[in-house]
Amino acid sequence: MKNSSHQFSQSKIQVTNAAKEINRVRQKYSGPIGRERIYVCERNYVYASSAFQDAWERGREGKIYAYRAHLAAKAGLIWVRQCEDEWNKSPIQKSPVTFYNTNVIKLFSIIRTIINKFYRG
């Protein structure tokens, strides 16, 4: 599981960077819809960060916890995707955090591949 620990920590870093970006651009989205989107992303990034931390901890505990680590990372991914989806609701706005969210999605793909290799032997 040490192979995937790096992806878990990188995912958490991307979530942290996205949260910083949300805080940086907050003033650009001062209307009611923008404020709601900022709120959803901030809240979700707290949950996602916690999930990726949990995944990292489970991953460090060894192969026996691989599935739990995978589930925790998947939960983190879902929180991140919900943030991105918020920007695609009407009226659609360009998400200021797509770069970071996409990185998390790509990292999860790598995590899933590593976990699948553990189960195949």
N, C-alpha and C positions, 0 to 999 in steps of 0.2 A: 504493500500500500504506500510505501514511501514514494513511489513514482507519481502517485496521484496527489500526495500532500502538497507538492509544488503548485498544482493546478488549483487546489482548494485555496491556498494562500493567495495566489494570483487573482482568483475570483474575488476574494475579500478586498484586495487592493483596488480592483476595478470598481467595486461597489463604493469604497471609501472615496475614490476619485470622482465618481458620479455624484455622490452626496456633496462634495466640495463644489462641484460645478453647479449643482442646483442652487446652492447657497450664493454662489457668485452671480448667477443670472436672475435671481429672485425678483429684482426690481423691474425687469423687462416683462414680467407676467403678473402685473399688479391687479388686473381685473378679476372678477369672481371666478371665472373658468380657469384662468392661469393660477390663481391662488390655490384652487382645489387640486389642480394637477401637481403643483409644487408640494402640497400637503401629502398627497398620496405617495409621491416618490420618496419624500423624506421618511415617511412612516415605513414604507416598504423596504427602504435601504437599511433601516435599523434591523428589521426582521431578517433581511437577506444576509446582512453582515453576521448576525448571530448564527444563522443556519450554516454559513460557510465556515465559521469558527468551529461549530460543532462537527462539521464534516472533517475538518482538518484534525481535530482531536481524535475522532473515531479512526481516521486513516492512520494516525500514528500508533494506534493500539494494535495494528496488525490485520492480517487477512481475515480473521474471524469477524471483524467489524466492517468489512468491505461493504456489505449491503446497507448497513446503517449509515455509513459515510455517504454512500450513493444517494440514499433517501434524503439526507440532510442537504446535500448539494442540490438535489432536484427541488427541494423546497425553496432554497435560495434563488434558484433560477426562476421559479414561478413568481416570487415576489418581484424580481427584476422585470420579468415580462409584463406583469400587471402595471408597472410604472410606464413602460413603453407603450402599452395598449391605451393608457389614459390619454396620450397625446394624439391617438388616432380616432378618438371619439369626436363627434361633431360639436363644434367646428374643428376640423383637423388643423393641427399646428405642428410645425417641425419640432421634434423633441430635441432639447439641448443636450441630452445624454445618450443619444443613439450609439455613439462611438463606444462608450463604456459598456452599455447594455449588450451590444453586439459582441464585444470581447468576452463577456460572461457566457453568452450563448456558445461561442466557439470553444471556450475552456470547458464547458460542460460536455460538449461533444467528445473532447479528449478524455475527460473523466469517465464518461460512459464506456469508451473504448477500452480504457485500462481496466475498469471493473469487469467488463465482459471477458477479458482475457483471464482474469482470476478464476472465473467460473468455468471456463473451458479447459482449464488445467494448464 
